[in-house]
Amino acid sequence: MTSLVAQAVSLETRLKPTDLTVGAGELVAVVGPNGGGKTSLLRALARVERAGGTVRIDNEDVDQASEARRRRLLSFLPASRDLGWPIAARDVIALGLEARDDRRVGELIDLFELGALANRPVDRLSTGERARVLMARALASRPRLLLLDEPLSNLDPYWVLRFLDVLRACAVAGQSLLVALHDLAHLSRFDRAILVADGLIQMDEPPADLLASERFGEIFRVERDPTGGWAIRPADRRSSR
């Protein structure tokens, strides 16, 4: 079943008109070079700017939905982890809900192991701790679509793996997820990989096919080295001298 249908979504100067569909329960990675349009795609889908086109989730037009209804349709987690509010972590999590639900907040505090931090002001938490609080807020309303911009940044290895497990659990529960990534080592944990560059979706493939593609290497200006890692393509190495 298709959950997200986006038609001609765009952001002036940053994202050209783009169509995209994502199925219910699908975990999709969004990758691409810096400045290529990954964040712009997520922001256009989240309708947090004056984006063009239309976004429908479970056949509902997001632009026509009330604010309360939008919380059930989608949640957007920006890349920034900055929080200047001197309010308790548990209250930040509750902001993701239409109405206060202490049981749901408690579930998320347990899921992200925030018990010792729940009453601490978020502006006194580390960046990684704030990332856990903000992810909990994004999940709070159990939205149909999750749009997550670099959720694995600033996390230690344990929490990277825990977040990946949580994302898969969301997909198993029927939610659709679009997740912007920099670390390509995690692509195998995803169902699809979308490559965004020059303000357009350039590729949409299973992760293994995308990584093996010559087009992928051309866009990122890298190639596989004998160890299986990445090296700068010879032509680009010469051009940087």
N, C-alpha and C positions, 0 to 999 in steps of 0.2 A: 504494500500500500504506500502511495506517495504521500509524504507529509508536507514537504516544502515545494512550492512551485513559484519560482521567481522569473519574471519576464521583463527584459530590458532595464534591469536595475542599473543605476549609474550614479556617479558623483562627479560634478563638474571638474574637469582638468585631471581627475585622479582615476576614475573608473569608467570605461566606455560601456555602452549598453550591453548587458550581459544576461543570458538566460541560464537557469540552473534548476535542477530538480534533485531532491534528496528523499530517499525512502524512509519510512518509519523504521526505527531501530538501526539506522545506518550511521556508522562512525567514520567521518570523512576528515582527512588531514588537508590543510591548506598550506602550501609551501610556495616559495618563490624568492627571488633575490630581493635585497633591501630596496624599499621604495617601489616595488613592482605592483602593489595594489592589494596585498593580502588584507591589511587592516581596512582599507577602503571597501572591499567586498563585504566584510563582516558588518561594518557600520552602515552600509547601504541596505543590507538585509535587515538589520536591527531598526532601521528608520530613525536613527538618532540624529541624522542630519537631514537636510532637504534633498533627499535622494529621489531620483527619477524612477520610473517603472512601477511595477506592482509586485507585492509579495503576498502569497496566500499560504496559510498553514491550515492543513485539514480543511481546505476549501474556504477558509475565512480570510477576507482581505484585512491585513494587519492595519492598514491606514484607516479603516472604518471601525476598528475595535476601540472600545473604551480603555482607559488606562488600566483598570482592574482586569479586564479581559486580556489585555496584552501580557500581563504577568503570567497568565496561564498558557499563552501561546508561545512566548519566547523570552529568553533571558540573554543579555549580552554582558560578557565580562571583558572590560578593556584591558590593555596590556599594562597600564599604569597601576602600581600598587600603593600609590600615595593616598594617605588618609589623614587629614588634619583635624578630624573631629575627636575631641576628648570624651568619647562615649564608649561604653563597654562593648566588647566583642559580641556578646550575645544579642545586644540591641542592634548592631550592624546586621547580623544574620536575619533578625526579625524584619528588617527593612525590605527583604525580598518577598514578604508575605502581604497579602491584601489586608488581613486582620491578624492580630497577635495570636500566635499558636505556640505556647510554651512547650508542648509535647514535640512538635516538629522541630523547633529550635534545639531542644535537647537531643533529638536524634542526630542532628547535624553536628552538634558539639561532640557527641560520642564518635561519629564517623570520622571526624577530622582530629580527634584526640585533643580537643580544645578545653577540656575541663579545667585545667589549672590556669587557663588564660581567659575564661569566659567573662569574668568580671573586670578584667583589666582594660583600661582605655586603649583603643586601637592605635592611637598615635604613639604609644609606648611599646608596641610590638615590633619585632624584626620584620624585614621585608618578606621572608618566607612564612612567618606566622600570619602576617596580613594576607598573604596569598591564600592560605587555608581558610581564613575568615571570609574572604571575598568569594571563594569558590562555594563555600557553604551558602552564602547569600544567593548566589546565582542558581543554586539547586533548590532553594527553599520552596518555591511554589510548584515544583515538578513540571516545568514548562514542556510543551511539546517539542520545542526547538531550542537547543543551546548553541550560542555563538560565542566561542572562547578564543580570545586573542592572547597567544603565548602563555597558556596557563601553567606550563612546566618551567617557566623561567624562575630563577631565584630559589629553586627547591633543591634540597640535598637528595642523594640517590634514593633513599628510602621513600621520600615523599613523591618523587617522580614516579616510582613504581606504584605507589598507593593511588596517586591521581589517575594513572592509566587504568588501574583496576576499577576505580569509581566510574570513569568514562565508559568503560565496557559494560559495567552494570547498568548504567543509564540506557545504553543502547539495547541491552537485553530486555529492559523494562518497556521498550517501545519508543523511547525518545530519539530524536534525530540530533546529530551533533556535527558542527563544523568547527574545527580546531586548528588555529594557525600555529605552525611549528617552525623552529629554526633547526633543531637537532634532528637530522634525517635518520639517525640510528633508531628512532622509535617508529618509523613508518610501518614496519611490519605488524604493528599492533592495530592498524587501521584497515577498514574495508576498502576505502577508495583514497586516492590522492589527487588533489586538484593543484595544478601549478599555475600561479598567477604571475604574469610579467607584463610590463608596458601597459598596465591597466586593463588587461584582458585575461580570460582563462585560456591558457595556451595548451594545456593537456589535462585530461581527466581519465585516469587509468588505475588499475590495481597497483598497489605500491611497488611490487617487484617489477612489473612492466615499466612503470615510470622510471625507476632507478636504472634500468637496463637500456633505456632509450638514448639514442644519439642526440635527439632533440633536447633531452634533459641536460646533457653535458654542455651543449651549445649555449643554453640559456644561463646556466650557472657558471659557465666557463671553467669547468673541471672535468677530470676524467679519472677512472679507476687506476690505482697504482698496483704494483704486484702483490702488495699485502692485503688488498681488498679495500683499502682506504681511498681517500680522495687526494688528487694532485691537481695543480693548476695546469690547464691545457697548454701545450707548448707555444701556440700562437699568442696566447694571452700573457704568458711569461715574458716573451720577447717584447710585447707592446708596453710592458710596465718598466722597462729599463730606460 
